Amino acid sequence: MKVLGITGGVGAGKSTVLMYLKEHYGARVIQADQVGHLLQQPHESCYRRIVELFGTTVLNADGTISRPKLGAIVYTDPQKMARLNAIMHPSIRRWIKSEVEAEQKRGCVPFVTVEAALLLEDHYDEICDEMLPYACILKPYMAETTQLLNNALREGKNILFEGAQATMLDIDHGTYPYVTSSSCCAGGAATGSGVGPVNIDRVLGIQKAYITRVGGGPFPTEQLFPENGGVGEEAEVGEALCTVGHEYGVTTGRKRRCGWFDAVIGKYAVDVNGLTDIALTKLDVLSEFETIKVCVAYECDGVRYDYLPMQQSVLFHAKPIYEELPGWKGCDITGCKTFDELPENAQKYIRHLEELVGAPMTMISVAPERDATIIQNEALR
């Protein structure tokens, strides 16, 4: 019989995992905190030792130990906390070890899960045979990250933070409720890492030469696929962007929604992230088109919006106002190594986007290969 150790921080989802293992696999669940409750009952040895150490002031009227009263004492005094731990932790570990051995003899469950906040610190390797190999692998990579990062800054080292998802999925600045539950904007790097915002001196935003979106939510420049109601040129553009750009979900294989570049969103992303540079990707995909459209504003109910409106009633019904630029169809740009090697119309397209969004496009991807990138700012090499 296997014994699986489970640990994690507050709110990490330990209870959810334990319930799943119990319901779907019939696992016996042992939680160290609940064992601690049990061992503090009046008939247990831990009860007597705690009362001897802290006195009857930690008791309720019925004689049971009051955890709030006990906590008020130990959480403000590290020495008293250490003395309480010296009573509880060995007893909890012995109790769990005894229960695991009993389950092994009974042979009625496929495996036992042991959940403890201090799984490693309390040496549960004596009990859990499915925990320690992973812990030993991960331990060298664990550190007090805020201290580590700020020390690196003091030593003059460079730090690179990578954000996830996209500006329009940000919990505060995205198209709510079609957002994720975290801060996707550049400001999230400071709050998530503990590095002060004044220490972040460059912010590189990644933007495709066209727009894609996964899942629901407003998408003014979307070129609908035929199966979603798209017809004529709209359907052709949507299919071309999806096919040539390989816009399919990595896990699901479903098509990503595709559309023309939206400079309104691009400028909004520059503003809320404080972008100093932009990496423009998949420029080669646009080599399929004679004419390329760029959304420069929205129209809704006769009103023109040159900025991103936060009202969902407007954004969902916004119609894109396009500018059309000549393309460079028939020109293979995948071998271009410098900006000057790009076709003239491709250069004009990039410069126009820079003017519209308000930030320089200092990295330009011209093919899927990692090295097929034109870098116009040496500081980014």
N, C-alpha and C positions, 0 to 999 in steps of 0.2 A: 504494500500500500504506500502510495506517495503522500508526502506532506508538503503542501505548498504555502510559502510565506507571502503575505500581502502587506504592503506598507504604502504610505503616501501622506501628503500634507492634508490639512483641513480643507474639506470641500473638493478633494481630488477625485472622489467617486469610489472610494473603497467599499462603502456599503452597497452600492449598486453592483459592483463586481461580485461581492460575496453572495448577494441575493441571487444573481444570475447563476453562479456555480452551484448554489444549493438547489434552485428550482429546476435547472436543466441537466445537472449531472449528479444530483443526489449527494453532494459533498457535505461532510460534517463541518460546520463553521464554529470556530473558537475565536472569540474576540478578547484580547488581553484586558481591555477596559472593563468589560462585563465580569471577567474573572476577578478583577480588582474589587468591584462592587461586592461580589460574593464573599471574598476573603475579609471584608470589613464588617461582616455581620457579627452580632454579639457572641455567637458560639465559636468563632474562628480565632486562631492564635494571633493573627494580625490585629484584630480588634483590641485584645488585651495590651499588646505592645504599643499601639497608637495611643490608647488612653493613658498608659503609664508615662509616655513621653510628652504628650501635649496637655494632659489633664482632662477633667470632665467638662471643661468649657467648650469642647468640640462636639458634645453630645446633644441630641434632640431631647425633647421632654420624654419620649418613649424609650430612651436609652440607646438608640441607634446613632451612629456617627453622622454628623451633619457635614456633608461635603463642602457646602459654602463656607461654614465656619472654619473647617480645616484648611480650605483653600486660602482664606483670608490671612491665615498665619504663614503658610509655607510659600505663597507666591511673592511675599515681600521679604523673605529671608532665605537666601540661597543655601545656608547651612542647614536650616530646618527642612528645606525641600530635599536636600541630599540625605538627611537622616530618615525622612519618610520613604524615599526611594529605596534606601537600604533595607527597609522593612518589607516593602511591597514587591519590588521587582524580583528578588530571588524566589519569593513565595509564589508569585504568579507563574514564573517560569517552571517551577517544580510541579505546580498543579497542571499546567498545560502538558508538560512532558508525561505526566502520569495518565492524563486523558488520552493522549496520542497512543501510548503503549496499550491502553485498554481497548481502543478502537482497532488497533492492529490485531489483537487477540480475538476480538469479536468477528472481524472480517465482514462487517455488514455494510460498509460504505466504500466507494471506489477510491476516495482520497479524503484527506483532512486539510482544511485551510486554516492557517493561523494568522490572524490580523493583529498587528501591534504597531503603534506609532514609532517605537524605538526598536524596530526589528533587528537592526544591526548592532546598535549600541548595547542591547541587552543580551547579545550572544545567543540568539535563537538558532544559530547554525547547528547547535546540538540537537535541534528538533526538526528543522526544515531542510529537507534534502533537495528542494527545487528552488531555493532562494540564493544560497551563497555563491554558486558559480557566476550568476549574473551580477551579484553585488561586487564581487572581486573585479569583474571586468569594468564596471561603471565607476568604482570608487576613485581611481586616479583622475577621472574627469570631473569630479565634484569639488566645488570650492565655494567660498563666499564671493559670489560674482561681483557684487557692488564694489567690494574692497579690491578685488583683482583688477577690475576695469579702471577704477580711479587711480590705482597705483601705476597701471600702465600709462595712463595719461601723464602722470607726474614724471615718469621716466622718458617722456617724449615719444612714446610708441604710437603707431596708428591703429585705430579701431574701426572696423567695418560692421555696421549693423544691417541686417537684411529684414525688411518688412514682409508681411504675408498678405495675400489677397489683393485688394485694390481700394483706392480712395472711396469709390462709390459704395463700397460695402462696409465702410467705417460706421460704428455704432452711433457716433455723434454727427458725423458730416456726410454720411451716405444717404441713399434713397430709402429711408426707413418706411415700412418695416422690412424691406428686401435687403437686409444687411446681416452681417455676422455679429457676434456678441463681444467683439474686441475692438481695440483701436488700431486700425490699419494705416493711419496716416503717420507721417514722420515723427510727430510729437510723441507717439507711442514708444519710440525708441528710448526717450528720456525717462518716461514713467516706468517702463518695463525693466530698464537696466539699472537705474539709479545713477546714471551719468547725467549731470546737469545739462540743460539745453544750450547753455552758452558754450559748451565744449564741442558742439556739433557744428562744424564750419562748412560742410558741403552736404547737399542733399540731392542725390541723383534719382530722378523719377524714370520709370520704364513705361514707355507708351508705344503701342503698335502703330504702324502707318495707317491702320484702319481700326475699327472698334469691335470688340467682342464682349459678350456677356453670357454668363452661365446662370440658368434658373430664371425666375420671374423678375419683375421690376420694369420701370420705364426705360425705354431705349428709343429716343426720337429718330435716330438715323438708321434703325434696323432695316435691313433688306430681307423681307420675309421669304422663306423657302416655299416652294410650291405646295408642300403638304400643310403649310401653315397659312395658306391663302395668298401667297405671293404670285404675281402674274407678270408676264412681259419682262421688261428690263430689270425690274426689282428682283424677280426670282432668279434671273440669270446672274446678276451681280452677287446675290447672296450665296448661290451655289458655287460661283467661281472663287469667292473669298474663302469659303469653307473648304473646298476641294484643294485648291492650290496652297492655301495656308495650313492645311492639315488640322483644321479646327474641330477636333473631336475630343470628347472627354477621355482622359487617360484611363479612368476606372470604368466608366459606363459605356464609352464608345459613342455616346450620343453627340449629335451636332451641337456646336456652340452657336449661339445667335451672332450674326455678323452684320456690320454696317459701315458706312463711310466714316472717316475721321470727324470727330465732333470737337471743334475748337472751343466750344463753350465749356464742355467738361474738361478739356485740356487746360484751359486758363484757370478754371476752378481748382484743379489739382495742383497747379503751380502755386496758387495763392494759399491754400490751406496746408500745404506741405512745406512751403518756403523753398521750392525747388531752385537750386542753383544751376543744374544741368539736367538734360533729358537724354536718355538713350532711346533712339527710335529704332524699333525692331520690325522685321519682316517687310522692309521696303521693296524687296524683290517680288513680293506677291502682287504689287500694283503694276508690275510690268505686263500684266494681262490686259490692261485697259487703255483704250484710245483716249478717253476722257475720264478725269478723276474729280469727284465731288468732295467738297469740304463744307461742313456745316459751320456757319459763322454766327448764327443767331437762331432763336425760336420765335414762332408766332402762335399765339393762342387767343381766340376771341377778339381778333383785331389788334392785339397788343404785341409789340415786338420786345423780346427779351434778349439783351446782349450778355446777360449773366445767367447763372444757373438758378432758377426759381426753386425755393424750398417747398412751395405748396404742391402737394401731390396732385391736386386737381388740375393744376396747370401743367406739370411735367408729364403726366400721363397723356394729355391731349395736345401737347406741343407739336407743332409741325416744323421740321427743319427748314431753315433758309440757307440755301446752298450757293456757293461759288463754284464754278466749274473751271478746272485747269487742264491744259493739254497734258496727256500722258506721254510715256516713252515706250509704247508697245513695240515689240520686235527687238528691243535693245536688251542684251543679256548683261545685267549689272553684277552678277555673282562673282566676277573676278576683279571687281574694282577694289583697289587698295587705298586710294585717296579720294577726297571729296571732288577734286578737279577731274578725276576720271569718270565720274558719274555723268550720264546724259544731261544736257542743259536743262531739260524740263524737270528732271529729277532734282537737280540743284535748286531750281526755282520753287519746286513744291516744298522742299525742306525749309528754305528761307522764308517762304510765306507762312508756313506753320509756326516758325519761330516768332514771327511778328504777331501772329494771332494769339498765341498762348503766353508770350512774354518771357521765354527762357531759351537759351541756346541749346541746340541739339548737337551735343559734343561727341556722341557715340551713335553710329549708324550701322545697323545690321543689314547685310546685303545677301545673305545665304544662311542655311541652317548650321553650317559648320562653325565651331567655336571661334576660329581665327578669322572668319569672314566678317570682320567688324572694322569700320573706319573710325579711328579715334582722332578727334580734332583738338583735344586738350591733353597735352602731355602729362599733366598732373594726374590724369585718370589712368595712365598706363600702369 
